[in-house]
Amino acid sequence: MTFTKSEQSDLLDCLLRLGDLLLDAGAEISRAEDTLSRMGAAYGAMRTDVFVITSMISMTMEFPNCEAVTETRRIRSDGQPDFYRLEKLNHLSRSCCAAPLPLQELHEALDGIAAGKKPFSAKLIGSVLAAGAFAVFFGGTVPDALVSAVFAVAICLLQERLSRTDVKPVGENLIISLLIGLGVGIVTALVGSLHMDMILIGDIMLLIPGLAMTNAVRNMLVGNTISGVVRLAESLMWAAALAGGIMVALTIVNYLH
């Protein structure tokens, strides 16, 4: 596959955008680097050098005419997991490695994935089931599970609303945990048979950055130390904000009670 100089730059721009979308969907650093390297080879590059960290992608492609193109892109994603888009990106990359798409079609495919979002109904149903199940799993009663599921709906609505603002994950976790903690505290104060700790456990499990922490540790174990340390620090800050919001909420509820 032969490209003009302009097409080579266009291809590199497409691949960098693919890498940006992968990181935005919560992909590991090694996955992003491997995907971009394979895509470069599939599109005819003799050599593809990729360097990825959580905040930057640098990529150089060398083509048979001995010309090399290099570009660096700043990544401003929070890396919130989105398996819906991640699955589509993985499918696109595998399809292109088997039979490379024309650049225009690749552009259109990336546009479609970037514009697509996981259906809110699927997220809502999953959150309700998860919150209720965790509440029961940790020793709560059926009423505890039902209340936890109701507050899971509130969490989804708050996340959807805050995602349209400039609030970062740390602030988002702090706000949501504070409001949910206050809500659960008030409800359990009014209904004495409910167990506040079990309800909160079910809802907190929806907010804990478990996947981000796992990916951070995995990045460090496979040698991507910088990205792993940065992501782990971010995850710990998210968890601290979550704990802080719940702590403040419980303090207020206990004071009022």
C-alpha positions, 0 to 999 in steps of 0.5 A: 500500500503506497501513500503520498506524503499528505496521505502518510500524515493523514494516516498518522493523524488517524492512528493518533486519534485511535490511540487517543480514543483507546486511552479515553476508553480506559485501555492499558498503555500496552494495549494502545502501543501494540494496537498502533504498532500493528495498525502501522504495519498493516498500512505498510510502514516498515517501522513504527515506533510508539511511545504512550503515557497517560498524557501523551502519544508520540508516534513515528512511521517509516515507509518504504520510500525511506520517508518518516513521519512523526507526530506527538499528541497531547492526551487530555482524557480522564481515562474513565472505563468505557467498554462499549467504545473499547470493544468497538475500537478493538474490533476496528483495529483487528478489521484494519489489520486483516484488511486495511480500510481506505483512509476516508472510511477509517476517518468515518469509522473513528468519527462514529465511535467517537460520537457513540456512547454506551446506552444510558439504559444499559448503564442504569440497569447495570448500576441498579443490579450491581448496587443491590447485589453488593448490598445483599452480598455484604450482609444487607437485607432485601429492603437495603438492596432496594434502597441501594438500587434507588440511590444507584439511579441517583448516582447514574443521573448525577454522573450523566449531569456532571459529565457535561461539565468541566468537573474532574473525576476527583471533584465528581466523586466528592460531590456524588459521594457527599450527596449520596451519603447525605441521602442515605443517612436521611433515609435510614434515620427515617426508617429505622429498619434499614442498615446505612452501612450496607446501603452505602457499600452497595452504592460506593462499589459503583464509584470505586476506581477499581479498573483504573487501579488494576490497570495502573498496577499492570502498567507498572508490572509490564514496564510502563512505570511512568504511566502506572505511577501517574494512573495509580496516583490519580486513582488514589486521589479519586478514592480519597475524594470518595471517602472524604465525601462519605465521611463529611456526609456521615458527620453531618447526619450524625450531628443532625441526628 
